[in-house]
C-alpha cells in the first residue's frame, strides 16, 4: 500500500499497536481486513487522546493512510458497505481461529498457531467498528487470547500444553517482546517494546473453563447441514428481519470467497430459518 508512513507510536496508543502491526502484515494479502484494522485503531485512538500534539499528528497520518486505501479500493463493496465489510472481517477472524483451534486440538503446538489465536482475538476487537459484538464473538476473543497466552507460556517453560478447552488460569503473553527484533523492521510505527502490551488473563475463571462457551463444532466445520425448518403458517417479517436475513446471506457470500463451504451453509441456513419462522 502506497501511503504515508506513520510517525513513532505515542505511548498513549500502546493498546492499538498490535492492531496496526496486523494491518501491515495483511496489506498485500487481505487489504480489506487491513483497512478495518486501521479504522479500529483510528477510532480507538480518537477516544484515548486526540488533543496532545504527538497524538494528533499520529492520528492525522493514520487518517491519510485510510483515505489512501479508500481511493485505492473504492470499488470494493467490502469497503463501501459496512455489512459486507463486517462479514469479510468476521469470516477472516473465524478462519484464523479455526486454524489455531484445529492445530491445538490435534496437539500441534507452534508459534504460527499461537499467533493465529492472538490475531483472531485482535480481529474480533476490530469487529467493534461495526457495532456491539455478539456474545459468541466475545467468548471466542476471550478464549483465543487465553489460549495464546497459555500455550506460549507452556512452550516457554518446557511444558506440554493440554489441547482444547481446559481450566483457565492466569496467563500473561507479551507478543511484542517475543517478536522484538525479528519483525521490528516491518513496522512503520516504530513502537518500543513494552510490557504494557502484555495480555492479562488473571481475571479469567480458573475452574473447568467456567463462563466460557465454545460452541459445539466451533473447532471444525460441520459434516452435515442442520435440519431446515418447515413453514408452519404465515409469518409476518419485520424490516429488521429482512435486514438480518440479508446480513446472513452477505456472510455466506464472504465465506465462499475463502471456499469455506461450512460457514456459508450455516449462514444460509440461518437466513432460511429466519425467513420461514421469523425467528433465529
C-alpha positions as CSV (number, residue, x, y, z in Angstrom):
1,X,0.0,0.0,0.0
2,X,1.5,3.3,-1.1
3,X,0.7,5.6,1.8
4,X,2.3,8.0,4.2
5,X,4.5,6.2,6.8
6,X,3.3,6.6,10.4
7,X,5.4,8.6,12.9
8,X,6.5,6.9,16.2
9,X,3.6,5.5,18.2
10,X,2.8,7.7,21.1
11,X,2.9,5.9,24.5
12,X,-0.8,6.6,24.9
13,X,-1.6,4.3,22.0
14,X,0.2,1.2,23.1
15,X,-3.2,-0.7,23.2
16,X,-3.6,-0.4,19.4
17,X,0.0,-1.2,18.4
18,X,-0.8,-4.9,17.6
19,X,-3.8,-3.9,15.5
20,X,-1.6,-1.6,13.4
21,X,1.0,-4.3,13.1
22,X,-1.7,-6.8,11.9
23,X,-2.8,-4.2,9.3
24,X,0.8,-4.0,8.0
25,X,1.1,-7.8,7.8
26,X,-2.2,-8.1,5.9
27,X,-1.8,-5.1,3.5
28,X,-1.0,-7.3,0.5
29,X,-3.0,-10.4,1.0
30,X,-6.0,-9.0,2.9
31,X,-6.3,-5.3,2.2
32,X,-9.9,-5.1,3.3
33,X,-9.1,-6.5,6.7
34,X,-6.0,-4.3,6.9
35,X,-8.2,-1.3,6.2
36,X,-10.6,-2.1,9.1
37,X,-7.7,-2.8,11.4
38,X,-6.5,0.8,10.8
39,X,-10.1,2.1,11.1
40,X,-10.3,0.4,14.5
41,X,-7.0,1.9,15.6
42,X,-8.2,5.3,14.4
43,X,-11.4,5.2,16.3
44,X,-9.8,3.8,19.4
45,X,-7.0,6.4,19.3
46,X,-9.5,9.2,19.0
47,X,-11.2,8.0,22.2
48,X,-7.9,7.7,24.0
49,X,-6.3,11.1,23.2
50,X,-7.0,13.4,20.2
51,X,-5.7,16.6,21.8
52,X,-1.9,16.3,22.6
53,X,0.3,17.2,19.6
54,X,2.0,13.9,19.2
55,X,-1.3,12.0,19.2
56,X,-2.9,14.4,16.8
57,X,0.0,14.1,14.4
58,X,-0.1,10.3,14.6
59,X,-3.9,10.2,14.0
60,X,-3.6,12.6,11.1
61,X,-1.1,10.4,9.4
62,X,-3.3,7.4,10.1
63,X,-6.2,9.2,8.6
64,X,-4.1,9.8,5.5
65,X,-3.5,6.0,5.2
66,X,-7.2,5.3,5.5
67,X,-8.1,7.9,2.8
68,X,-5.4,6.5,0.5
69,X,-6.8,3.0,1.0
70,X,-10.3,4.2,0.3
71,X,-9.2,5.6,-3.0
72,X,-7.3,2.5,-3.9
73,X,-10.1,0.1,-3.1
74,X,-13.1,2.4,-3.6
75,X,-14.9,-0.1,-5.9
76,X,-14.7,-2.9,-3.3
77,X,-18.1,-3.2,-1.7
78,X,-16.4,-4.6,1.5
79,X,-15.1,-1.1,1.9
80,X,-18.2,0.8,0.8
81,X,-20.8,-1.3,2.5
82,X,-20.4,-2.0,6.2
83,X,-22.5,-5.1,6.2
84,X,-20.2,-6.7,3.6
85,X,-17.1,-5.4,5.4
86,X,-18.3,-6.8,8.7
87,X,-18.9,-10.2,7.1
88,X,-15.4,-10.2,5.5
89,X,-13.6,-9.4,8.7
90,X,-15.6,-11.8,10.8
91,X,-15.0,-14.6,8.4
92,X,-11.3,-14.0,8.3
93,X,-11.2,-13.8,12.1
94,X,-13.1,-17.1,12.2
95,X,-10.7,-18.6,9.7
96,X,-7.7,-17.7,11.9
97,X,-9.5,-19.0,15.0
98,X,-10.4,-22.4,13.4
99,X,-6.9,-22.9,12.1
100,X,-5.4,-22.4,15.5
101,X,-8.1,-24.4,17.3
102,X,-7.8,-27.3,15.0
103,X,-4.0,-27.3,15.5
104,X,-4.5,-27.1,19.2
105,X,-6.9,-30.0,19.4
106,X,-4.5,-32.0,17.2
107,X,-1.7,-31.4,19.7
108,X,0.3,-29.4,17.1
109,X,1.7,-26.5,19.2
110,X,3.9,-23.9,17.4
111,X,4.4,-20.2,17.0
112,X,2.1,-19.9,14.0
113,X,-0.9,-21.3,15.8
114,X,-0.2,-19.1,18.9
115,X,0.0,-16.0,16.6
116,X,-3.2,-17.2,14.8
117,X,-5.1,-17.4,18.1
118,X,-3.9,-13.9,19.1
119,X,-4.5,-12.4,15.7
120,X,-8.1,-13.8,15.7
121,X,-8.7,-12.0,19.0
122,X,-7.4,-8.7,17.6
123,X,-9.7,-9.1,14.6
124,X,-12.6,-9.6,16.9
125,X,-11.6,-6.3,18.5
126,X,-11.8,-4.8,15.0
127,X,-15.4,-6.0,14.6
128,X,-16.5,-3.4,17.2
129,X,-16.2,-0.8,14.4
130,X,-19.4,-2.3,13.1
131,X,-21.3,-2.3,16.4
132,X,-21.6,-4.4,19.6
133,X,-20.0,-7.8,19.5
134,X,-22.2,-10.9,19.6
135,X,-21.8,-13.0,22.8
136,X,-20.3,-15.7,20.7
137,X,-17.5,-13.4,19.4
138,X,-16.9,-12.1,22.9
139,X,-16.3,-15.7,24.1
140,X,-14.2,-16.5,21.1
141,X,-12.0,-13.5,21.8
142,X,-11.5,-14.3,25.4
143,X,-10.8,-17.9,24.6
144,X,-8.3,-17.1,21.8
145,X,-6.4,-14.7,23.9
146,X,-6.2,-17.0,26.8
147,X,-5.1,-19.9,24.6
148,X,-2.3,-17.8,23.0
149,X,-1.0,-16.9,26.5
150,X,-1.4,-20.4,27.9
151,X,0.3,-22.3,25.0
152,X,3.1,-19.7,24.7
153,X,3.9,-19.9,28.4
154,X,3.8,-23.7,28.4
155,X,6.3,-23.9,25.5
156,X,8.5,-21.2,27.1
157,X,8.7,-23.3,30.3
158,X,9.3,-26.6,28.5
159,X,5.8,-27.9,29.4
160,X,3.4,-29.7,27.1
161,X,0.1,-27.8,26.7
162,X,-3.2,-29.6,27.2
163,X,-5.3,-29.3,24.0
164,X,-8.8,-28.0,23.8
165,X,-10.8,-26.1,26.5
166,X,-9.5,-26.7,30.0
167,X,-9.4,-24.9,33.3
168,X,-8.4,-21.3,32.6
169,X,-5.6,-20.0,34.8
170,X,-3.9,-16.6,34.9
171,X,-1.6,-16.3,31.9
172,X,0.5,-13.4,30.6
173,X,1.6,-13.2,27.0
174,X,3.7,-10.3,25.6
175,X,3.7,-10.8,21.8
176,X,5.6,-7.6,21.3
177,X,8.5,-8.8,23.4
178,X,8.5,-12.2,21.7
179,X,8.7,-10.7,18.2
180,X,11.1,-7.9,19.1
181,X,14.0,-7.9,16.7
182,X,12.6,-10.4,14.3
183,X,9.9,-8.2,12.9
184,X,10.8,-4.7,14.0
185,X,12.0,-3.8,10.6
186,X,8.5,-4.4,9.2
187,X,6.9,-1.9,11.5
188,X,6.1,1.6,10.3
189,X,5.1,2.7,13.7
190,X,8.5,2.3,15.4
191,X,6.8,1.0,18.5
192,X,9.1,0.4,21.5
193,X,8.9,-2.9,23.3
194,X,6.8,-2.5,26.4
195,X,5.2,-4.7,29.0
196,X,2.1,-2.6,28.6
197,X,1.2,-4.7,25.5
198,X,1.0,-7.8,27.7
199,X,-2.3,-9.7,27.6
200,X,-3.5,-10.1,31.1
201,X,-5.7,-13.1,31.8
202,X,-5.6,-13.0,35.6
203,X,-9.2,-12.2,35.9
204,X,-10.5,-15.1,33.9
205,X,-12.2,-18.1,35.6
206,X,-10.0,-20.9,36.9
207,X,-12.2,-23.9,37.0
208,X,-13.3,-26.1,34.2
209,X,-13.5,-23.3,31.7
210,X,-16.2,-21.6,33.7
211,X,-18.0,-18.8,31.9
212,X,-16.5,-19.6,28.5
213,X,-18.6,-21.3,25.9
214,X,-17.0,-22.6,22.8
215,X,-20.0,-23.6,20.6
216,X,-20.1,-27.3,19.6
217,X,-18.3,-27.7,16.3
218,X,-16.7,-24.3,16.5
219,X,-13.3,-26.1,16.2
220,X,-14.2,-27.9,13.0
221,X,-16.6,-27.5,10.1
222,X,-19.9,-29.3,10.3
223,X,-20.1,-32.5,8.4
224,X,-23.8,-32.4,7.6
225,X,-26.2,-29.5,7.3
226,X,-28.7,-28.9,10.1
227,X,-32.3,-29.7,9.5
228,X,-34.2,-26.9,7.7
229,X,-37.4,-25.9,9.5
230,X,-40.7,-26.1,7.7
231,X,-43.1,-23.3,7.4
232,X,-46.0,-23.9,9.8
233,X,-48.0,-20.9,8.8
234,X,-48.0,-17.3,7.6
235,X,-45.1,-15.4,9.2
236,X,-45.0,-11.6,9.3
237,X,-41.4,-10.4,8.9
238,X,-40.3,-7.0,10.1
239,X,-37.8,-4.8,8.2
240,X,-35.3,-5.8,10.9
241,X,-35.9,-9.5,10.0
242,X,-35.2,-8.8,6.3
243,X,-32.0,-6.9,7.3
244,X,-30.7,-9.8,9.4
245,X,-31.5,-12.3,6.7
246,X,-29.6,-10.1,4.2
247,X,-26.7,-10.0,6.6
248,X,-26.5,-13.8,6.8
249,X,-26.6,-14.0,3.0
250,X,-23.7,-11.5,2.9
251,X,-21.8,-13.6,5.4
252,X,-22.3,-16.6,3.3
253,X,-21.0,-14.8,0.2
254,X,-17.9,-13.7,2.0
255,X,-17.3,-17.2,3.3
256,X,-17.4,-18.6,-0.2
257,X,-14.6,-16.2,-1.1
258,X,-12.4,-18.4,1.2
259,X,-14.0,-21.6,-0.2
260,X,-15.4,-22.1,3.3
261,X,-18.5,-24.1,2.4
262,X,-19.4,-25.0,6.0
263,X,-19.7,-21.4,7.2
264,X,-21.6,-20.4,4.0
265,X,-24.1,-23.2,4.6
266,X,-24.5,-22.3,8.2
267,X,-25.3,-18.7,7.4
268,X,-27.7,-19.6,4.6
269,X,-29.5,-21.9,7.0
270,X,-29.8,-19.1,9.5
271,X,-31.2,-16.8,6.8
272,X,-33.7,-19.5,5.6
273,X,-34.8,-20.3,9.2
274,X,-35.4,-16.6,9.8
275,X,-37.4,-16.1,6.6
276,X,-39.5,-19.2,7.3
277,X,-40.2,-18.9,11.0
278,X,-39.5,-15.3,11.8
279,X,-37.0,-16.5,14.5
280,X,-33.3,-17.0,14.7
